C-alpha cells in the first residue's frame, strides 16, 4: 500500500478542504488512487474528476510529469491534482 503526497489546486482544494494531503491507499496505480480519492472526498469530487464531454479535463501529475492512469505509484510519490492551465 503506497503512501503518497497529494497537492490540490483550485476547485480541488475547495472540494477537499485542503491544499495537500498524505494518503495511503489499497492499490498500485494512479487510477487506484483516483478511485480512493473519489470515495474519500465524495460525490462532488467524483463529478469533477469524471467530468463531462464539454467540461475541462483534470490534470494528474506524478512527480512533475503528466500521469497516465495506469502508471504505478510508489511510497513518497507526489501527485498534483488540477485543471490544465492555458494561456493566450
PyMOL commands that set and color helices and strands:
alter all, ss='L'
color gray80, all
select helices_A, chain A and resi 11-16+30-41+43-50
alter helices_A, ss='H'
color red, helices_A
select strands_A, chain A and resi 3-8+20-24+58-62+65-66+78-83
alter strands_A, ss='S'
color yellow, strands_A
deselect
rebuild
show_as cartoon
